[in-house]
Amino acid sequence: MNYQHAFHAGGVSDVFKHWILVLLLEKLSQKPTPFGVLDTHAGAGFYDLSTERSQKTQEYQEGIARLIHLKEVPPAFASYLALIKQCQGLPDKLQHYPGSPYIIKHYLREHDSLIACDSHPETYRWLQRNLDAKYDKRVALHEQDAYLAMKAFLPLKEKRGLVLIDPPFEKEREFQQISEALKTALHRFQQGTYAIWYPIKHRPPVRAFHEVLQSFVPHQFLIVELLRRNDNDAKTLNGCGMVIINPPWELQETLASTLPWLVKYFAIDDNARTELRLTRRD
Ligand SMILES: C[S@@+](CC[C@H](N)C(=O)[O-])C[C@H]1O[C@@H](n2cnc3c(N)ncnc32)[C@H](O)[C@@H]1O
């Protein structure tokens, strides 16, 4: 397992995923009762885009670099973009990009909490350094397997919150592992919101994943996807998606208002499009 998120930091998938993450965190913070978040595949937490790894692929050039200088964005995109701007050392210069645990920590209030896991030793050491949370009682970091963490840490002690599942998809069995882990997790923490990111190369594995979820997820779930071109080539990343189980109220409308705007910045050809639908158990 050699996946290093630094190669992909700030790319299209990160923008899509972290924008939705910010919307979910904003919804959780609207109620005064504490919430918890389990970030199962946390990564290093914060990325310097000038490092060799980020410079090698420069994925951020196709992602956040296309948006960071915009003066006007849809209201639902404003908080995410403001946070990315806040992470830069110099105004007007894109150099840093935050990872999911950094974004989540930013939204924690006094009694909220974050459990962030990564099983890769080097990444975990970076996570410890970048989150700088040794004395922060709200944050617990673990060098641990994501799917074991879902058994160990659910239900969240706050009894409300989010589980973010963002695997590298290097293994063929990843979709299957997610489904298996979700079955147990949903027994333990039925009321939680679950956000699962996935890559889209060609449609069959994604369709199969949705069908499996539909066979056992007891609640409605939202499918949101951004395709940069047709999803008919198993060898290239053509887009990405997220399944959101127990989506918060009005999230679907919020996403619908902004996705058509967002996809225009990332389109590779005329087949670029978005998908948004709520599904429930048959
Ligand atoms: C896509 S990256 C995560 C990015 C991060 N969620 C973000 O948005 O900033 C996937 C991470 O999962 C880690 N990883 C891979 N397999 C894992 C497993 N079984 N359990 C926990 N972490 C794992 C990798 O080391 C990598 O850092």
The ligand as a Gaussian input file, in Angstrom:
#p B3LYP/6-31G(d) Opt

LIG

0 1
 C       -7.701000       9.426000      -0.431000
 S       -6.543000       9.477000       0.863000
 C       -7.372000      10.354000       2.120000
 C       -7.529000      11.808000       1.893000
 C       -8.217000      12.532000       2.999000
 N       -9.449000      11.874000       3.406000
 C       -8.531000      13.943000       2.590000
 O       -9.637000      14.185000       2.097000
 O       -7.704000      14.823000       2.798000
 C       -6.606000       7.836000       1.493000
 C       -5.775000       7.598000       2.742000
 O       -6.157000       6.339000       3.269000
 C       -5.019000       5.718000       3.844000
 N       -5.351000       4.281000       3.904000
 C       -5.280000       3.345000       2.935000
 N       -5.806000       2.196000       3.354000
 C       -6.232000       2.390000       4.633000
 C       -6.882000       1.586000       5.589000
 N       -7.216000       0.306000       5.342000
 N       -7.172000       2.132000       6.778000
 C       -6.860000       3.422000       7.071000
 N       -6.248000       4.242000       6.188000
 C       -5.941000       3.737000       4.987000
 C       -3.876000       6.096000       2.963000
 O       -2.652000       6.061000       3.679000
 C       -4.282000       7.522000       2.540000
 O       -3.641000       8.473000       3.363000

